[in-house]
Amino acid sequence: MTKSPEAADETGRVRELDELNALESLLEPDFQAIAISAAHVCEAPIALVNLVAEKRQYVKGRAGTDLTGVNPAVPFCEHTIAGREFLEIHDARADPRFRDHPIVTGPPRTRFYAGMPMITRQGNALGTVCVMSPRPDRLDEAQRQALHTLATHAVTLIELHGRAHQAEEVVRRLGALEKLKNQFLSNLNHELRTPLTSIRSYLELVQEGGLNEATEQRFLRIIEHNSGRMLHLINTLLLMAGLKAQTATFTPDSVDLSDLARQAVERVDPAAELKELQLNLHARDRVRVWADAEQLRNALLQVLDNAIKFTDRGGAVDVVVVAGPPPEVEVHDTGVGVESEDLRRVFEEFYRTRQAEEQAAGGTGIGLSIVEKIMEMHGGAARMEKETHEGVCVHLTLPSSALLPDPGRPDPSGGS
């Protein structure tokens, strides 16, 4: 028995199987009918409509066999897919490629096989429509043509089912996006209206007069705080618009990642103190990288703002600078955490986790989306993962190529 060949288009066809969602539902009535027709036309006791991926066979339709679901791939079918053309084995016991295979030596003791590959419009052979028998046999030209027609129908059905699934997925995503946008507008309205209402109220009180100096100064500080809150939100929206339109400024230079992290930590320290959080920085003396300091600081501040917002009073936020390669900044928190299904969506525009909604936490749902776009601008990436016990860790990773030699340290190679 020879080793089964691998199709030249293995990667492409496995990707297309996934894109068409072809392996999700098996034994469908339409494919059952094709298998029954193949068995009838070819006068064979067994017929299959099956897809093959990663040495496994996925049965879509069957006749004369109780095969269901996922099974080891039929070796004949692997050869059919690799050859990308009709394959007929008149007597497998006389064929050195198959005579020692368990499907030949044991049940169902296959002797005859005829299979037609299912080739898509993209040119990938996804599987076969095939017939088998425990007796040597041979198809005539009319039967071969019928098997070809049935294989063409089968692959057309797979493509149609796949496109229908993709269309449904697009509609679902559009609906979800519309819902997220509506939620964003609602949150934005709240985030703007609340401080604006506060500013207007306190201004009226100050204008009416009659306040002692201490009270008036306190009201003015509240007005200043709320105006700063609005300005921050407007700047965030402008930054998001610039990043999406690819018009945001990007002027990279030699930057000390440790110093940048220290600046960001100092900026959010007052907010951490208000919640009695431990805010810790763990950094080497210097980690030189090629980056846009302002944009990278914006990304880090967005992550820190999230960490502080979703960490309960008395918790901790740790910022760790990793020299790499690749260089990165990790932000660990002991907060409410994120559900596993949310981890891949937290960087989507307007997306807010269930925890954010339940806690009625302020925000518009675009902060982490901004973070991801800034890291992509640098050729890096942002990702979030659950901590072992509680909270999450956000990794802001720059490419290894961004790491610069530190002129203040000796060259470890001994060069001058």
MOKASUL-V822958 format. One record per residue. N is the residue number from 1. OMEGA is omega in radians with two decimals (NA if undefined). D_LAST is the distance of its C-alpha to the last C-alpha in Angstrom with 2 decimals. Layout:
# MOKASUL-V822958
n;omega;d_last
N;OMEGA;D_LAST
N;OMEGA;D_LAST
This chain:
# MOKASUL-V822958
n;omega;d_last
1;-3.14;61.67
2;3.12;58.59
3;-3.13;55.64
4;-3.14;56.20
5;3.07;54.27
6;-3.11;51.96
7;3.13;52.69
8;-3.10;50.28
9;-3.01;50.44
10;-3.10;49.91
11;-3.11;47.34
12;-3.08;49.25
13;3.08;52.64
14;3.09;51.57
15;-3.13;50.10
16;3.05;53.38
17;3.14;55.44
18;-3.13;53.57
19;-3.13;53.95
20;-3.14;57.67
21;-2.97;58.08
22;-3.05;60.01
23;-3.07;59.43
24;-3.11;60.60
25;-3.09;64.37
26;-3.14;65.99
27;3.10;69.58
28;-3.08;70.56
29;-3.13;74.17
30;-3.12;73.22
31;3.02;71.24
32;-3.13;73.94
33;3.12;76.37
34;3.12;74.15
35;3.13;73.91
36;3.12;77.69
37;3.14;78.29
38;3.13;76.01
39;-3.11;77.88
40;-3.08;81.22
41;-3.08;80.48
42;3.12;78.85
43;-3.12;81.49
44;-3.11;78.82
45;-3.08;79.13
46;3.04;75.51
47;-3.12;73.40
48;2.84;70.10
49;-3.05;68.08
50;3.08;64.65
51;-3.10;61.01
52;3.10;58.22
53;3.07;54.75
54;3.06;52.29
55;3.09;54.96
56;-3.13;57.46
57;-3.13;60.73
58;-3.02;62.00
59;3.10;65.76
60;3.12;67.02
61;-3.07;70.52
62;3.01;72.59
63;3.11;75.99
64;3.12;77.49
65;3.12;74.70
66;3.10;73.76
67;3.06;70.01
68;3.00;68.49
69;-3.00;65.06
70;-3.11;61.99
71;3.01;62.34
72;-3.06;60.43
73;3.03;60.32
74;-3.04;63.19
75;3.11;61.66
76;-3.10;63.92
77;3.10;62.59
78;3.10;58.95
79;3.13;59.89
80;-3.13;61.81
81;-3.14;58.84
82;-3.14;56.42
83;3.10;58.91
84;3.10;59.74
85;-3.12;63.34
86;3.11;66.68
87;3.11;66.68
88;3.09;69.91
89;-3.07;70.20
90;3.12;73.82
91;-3.07;73.64
92;-3.14;70.47
93;3.12;71.85
94;-3.10;71.76
95;-3.08;68.21
96;3.13;65.51
97;-2.96;63.01
98;-2.93;65.16
99;-3.13;67.92
100;-3.12;66.18
101;-3.12;65.02
102;3.14;66.73
103;3.11;68.10
104;-3.09;70.03
105;3.13;70.93
106;3.14;71.71
107;0.06;73.14
108;3.10;73.65
109;-3.09;73.74
110;3.05;72.65
111;-3.09;73.83
112;3.09;73.78
113;2.99;71.05
114;-3.09;70.77
115;3.12;67.97
116;-3.14;66.99
117;3.04;63.48
118;-3.05;63.23
119;-3.08;60.89
120;3.09;59.94
121;3.07;59.65
122;3.09;55.86
123;3.14;56.44
124;3.07;55.60
125;-3.03;57.94
126;-3.07;58.44
127;-3.10;61.16
128;2.80;64.54
129;-3.00;68.27
130;3.06;69.62
131;-3.13;72.82
132;-3.13;73.34
133;3.08;76.29
134;3.13;77.13
135;3.05;79.01
136;-3.09;77.80
137;3.13;78.39
138;3.10;77.57
139;3.02;77.53
140;-3.05;79.50
141;-3.14;78.13
142;3.12;79.71
143;3.09;78.09
144;-3.14;74.67
145;3.12;75.08
146;3.13;76.19
147;3.09;73.12
148;3.14;70.91
149;3.14;72.74
150;3.11;72.39
151;3.09;68.62
152;3.10;68.34
153;-3.10;70.31
154;-3.11;68.19
155;3.07;64.84
156;3.10;66.41
157;3.14;67.51
158;3.14;64.05
159;3.13;62.52
160;3.10;65.27
161;-3.14;64.91
162;3.13;61.15
163;3.10;61.49
164;3.11;64.14
165;3.13;61.84
166;3.12;59.02
167;3.11;61.52
168;-3.14;62.66
169;3.10;59.08
170;3.12;58.45
171;3.14;61.66
172;-3.12;60.73
173;3.09;57.29
174;3.10;58.82
175;3.13;61.30
176;3.13;58.61
177;3.11;56.54
178;3.11;59.67
179;3.13;60.30
180;3.12;56.74
181;3.11;57.05
182;3.12;60.39
183;3.11;58.93
184;3.14;56.03
185;3.10;58.54
186;3.13;60.56
187;-3.14;57.56
188;3.10;56.42
189;3.13;59.94
190;-3.07;59.91
191;3.11;56.44
192;-3.06;57.54
193;-3.07;61.19
194;3.12;60.67
195;-3.14;58.55
196;3.10;60.55
197;3.12;63.79
198;3.14;62.47
199;-3.10;61.37
200;-3.12;64.76
201;-3.10;66.70
202;3.08;64.94
203;3.11;65.13
204;3.14;68.88
205;3.13;69.24
206;-3.12;67.33
207;3.12;69.39
208;3.12;72.64
209;3.13;71.85
210;-3.13;73.43
211;3.04;70.22
212;-3.01;69.06
213;-3.10;65.69
214;-3.14;63.87
215;3.14;65.14
216;3.12;64.35
217;3.12;60.74
218;3.11;60.43
219;3.13;61.79
220;3.09;59.42
221;3.10;56.45
222;3.11;57.76
223;-3.14;58.10
224;3.14;54.54
225;-3.10;53.26
226;3.08;55.19
227;3.07;54.22
228;3.10;50.56
229;3.12;51.24
230;3.14;52.78
231;3.12;49.98
232;-3.14;47.42
233;3.13;49.53
234;3.11;49.90
235;3.11;46.16
236;3.12;45.62
237;3.12;48.18
238;3.11;46.63
239;3.12;43.17
240;3.14;44.75
241;-3.14;46.54
242;3.13;43.40
243;-3.14;41.44
244;-3.13;44.38
245;-3.12;44.78
246;3.09;41.01
247;3.13;41.25
248;-3.12;39.30
249;3.10;36.39
250;-3.09;32.93
251;-3.10;30.08
252;3.13;26.86
253;3.08;23.85
254;-3.05;21.00
255;3.02;23.07
256;-3.08;22.71
257;3.12;25.07
258;3.13;25.79
259;3.12;26.84
260;3.11;28.89
261;3.14;30.66
262;3.11;31.34
263;-3.13;32.95
264;3.14;35.13
265;3.12;36.22
266;-3.12;37.22
267;-3.07;39.17
268;-3.10;41.29
269;3.11;41.65
270;3.13;45.09
271;3.11;46.43
272;3.13;45.23
273;3.13;46.91
274;3.14;50.16
275;3.14;50.28
276;3.12;49.14
277;2.98;46.17
278;3.14;43.17
279;-3.01;40.16
280;3.08;36.93
281;3.09;33.28
282;-3.04;30.76
283;2.99;27.22
284;3.13;23.66
285;-3.12;22.16
286;2.98;20.40
287;-3.06;20.46
288;3.11;19.12
289;3.08;21.18
290;-3.03;22.38
291;3.03;26.06
292;-3.02;29.04
293;-3.09;29.30
294;-3.12;33.05
295;3.14;34.05
296;3.08;32.03
297;3.08;33.59
298;-3.14;36.98
299;-3.11;36.53
300;3.11;35.58
301;3.10;38.49
302;-3.14;40.90
303;3.13;39.94
304;3.11;40.19
305;3.10;43.52
306;-3.10;44.83
307;3.14;43.69
308;-3.11;45.42
309;-3.02;48.49
310;3.04;49.12
311;-3.09;48.31
312;3.13;51.41
313;3.12;51.76
314;-3.13;50.05
315;-3.08;47.49
316;3.02;43.71
317;-3.12;40.92
318;3.11;37.38
319;-3.07;34.32
320;3.06;31.32
321;-3.11;27.85
322;-3.08;26.17
323;3.12;22.41
324;0.13;23.08
325;-0.11;22.42
326;3.10;24.62
327;3.11;24.47
328;3.01;27.97
329;3.10;30.37
330;3.06;33.38
331;3.14;36.59
332;3.03;38.97
333;3.10;42.51
334;-3.04;45.67
335;-3.02;47.90
336;3.12;50.79
337;-3.13;48.66
338;3.09;49.23
339;-3.09;51.48
340;-3.11;49.83
341;3.14;51.55
342;-3.03;50.13
343;-3.10;46.45
344;-3.06;46.14
345;-3.03;48.12
346;-3.13;46.71
347;3.08;44.40
348;3.10;47.39
349;3.03;48.72
350;-3.04;51.56
351;3.06;51.49
352;-3.09;52.45
353;3.10;52.76
354;-3.13;56.04
355;-3.14;54.71
356;-3.14;53.99
357;-3.11;57.52
358;-3.14;59.20
359;-3.09;57.53
360;-3.14;58.27
361;3.13;54.69
362;3.12;53.98
363;-3.09;51.78
364;3.13;52.09
365;-3.14;50.22
366;-3.07;47.46
367;-3.10;44.68
368;3.05;43.00
369;3.07;43.61
370;3.14;41.57
371;-3.12;38.80
372;-3.12;38.73
373;3.11;38.74
374;3.14;35.84
375;3.10;33.72
376;3.09;34.78
377;3.14;33.81
378;-3.08;30.22
379;-3.13;30.50
380;-3.08;30.87
381;3.03;33.98
382;3.08;36.24
383;3.13;38.32
384;3.07;40.67
385;3.13;41.66
386;3.03;44.22
387;-3.08;43.21
388;-3.06;44.69
389;-3.13;47.25
390;3.12;47.58
391;-3.13;45.94
392;3.01;43.25
393;3.08;39.50
394;3.12;38.06
395;3.01;34.63
396;-2.99;32.78
397;3.04;30.10
398;3.10;27.50
399;3.13;26.14
400;-3.13;22.93
401;3.14;21.58
402;-3.10;22.04
403;-3.10;19.39
404;3.06;16.31
405;3.13;12.93
406;-3.09;13.43
407;-3.11;11.32
408;-3.13;12.95
409;3.12;11.71
410;3.10;8.75
411;-3.11;7.32
412;-3.14;10.11
413;3.14;8.92
414;3.14;6.62
415;-3.14;3.78
416;NA;0.00
